[in-house]
Amino acid sequence: MSAIFQAWLPDDNPEPPISHIKGPGGTPMLSPNNAWRILEKRTGVNVGRSTFYRWVQSGRVLALRMGNKIYVPWPELEHLIKEFRRGVRI
């Protein structure tokens, strides 16, 4: 990722992206695909899409099933981003 693109990305944006799906307590929920994209952009780490989905399926990344769809809570994604920035392996 180029330095110009990294400088454009916000470091710590506490605001979750606009999500029409709300989980327990009104927590914004993201599709795994959107969560994966945000994780890559915020950390600069290349995580394969299939790897992220494998983490969701194995429970390494907390996800909730609502009907027949799976969602990643925004606080879980924030936690993942912080862990990646600290250098912790998932």
C-alpha positions in Angstrom: 0.0 0.0 0.0 1.5 3.4 -1.0 2.3 6.0 1.7 -0.1 8.4 0.1 -3.0 6.0 0.4 -2.0 5.1 4.0 -2.0 8.8 5.0 -5.5 9.2 3.6 -6.9 6.5 5.8 -8.0 7.5 9.3 -5.9 6.0 12.0 -8.6 5.6 14.7 -12.0 6.3 13.5 -14.4 5.6 16.5 -17.4 6.0 14.3 -18.7 2.7 12.8 -19.7 2.7 9.2 -23.3 3.3 8.4 -25.0 -0.1 8.8 -28.7 -0.7 8.5 -28.3 -4.0 10.4 -28.3 -3.6 14.2 -27.5 -6.4 16.6 -28.1 -6.7 20.3 -28.2 -3.3 22.1 -28.2 -1.5 18.7 -24.7 -2.6 17.9 -23.9 -1.9 14.2 -23.3 -5.2 12.3 -21.2 -5.7 9.2 -21.2 -8.4 6.6 -18.0 -10.5 6.7 -17.0 -9.1 3.4 -17.3 -5.5 4.6 -15.5 -6.3 7.8 -12.7 -7.9 5.9 -12.3 -4.9 3.6 -12.3 -2.5 6.5 -9.7 -4.7 8.4 -7.4 -4.6 5.4 -7.7 -0.8 4.8 -7.3 0.1 8.4 -4.3 -2.1 9.1 -2.5 -2.3 5.8 -2.2 -6.1 6.3 -3.0 -8.3 3.3 -5.5 -10.9 4.7 -7.1 -13.1 2.1 -10.8 -13.1 1.9 -11.0 -16.8 2.3 -8.7 -16.6 5.3 -11.0 -14.1 7.0 -14.0 -16.2 6.3 -12.1 -19.2 7.8 -11.5 -17.2 10.9 -15.2 -16.4 11.2 -16.2 -20.0 10.7 -13.6 -21.3 13.2 -14.6 -18.7 15.9 -11.4 -16.7 15.8 -13.5 -13.7 14.8 -16.7 -13.3 16.6 -19.7 -13.4 14.3 -23.5 -13.7 14.8 -25.9 -15.5 12.7 -29.2 -13.7 12.1 -31.5 -15.8 10.1 -29.5 -17.2 7.3 -26.9 -14.4 7.3 -23.7 -13.9 9.3 -22.6 -10.6 10.7 -19.5 -9.3 12.5 -20.3 -6.8 15.3 -18.5 -3.4 14.9 -16.8 -3.7 18.4 -15.3 -7.0 17.4 -13.8 -5.5 14.2 -12.4 -2.6 16.3 -10.8 -5.1 18.6 -9.3 -7.0 15.6 -7.9 -3.8 14.2 -6.2 -2.9 17.5 -4.8 -6.4 17.8 -3.3 -6.3 14.3 -1.8 -2.9 15.0 -0.2 -4.2 18.2 1.3 -7.1 16.1 -0.7 -9.9 17.8 -1.3 -12.9 15.5 -4.9 -14.0 15.2 
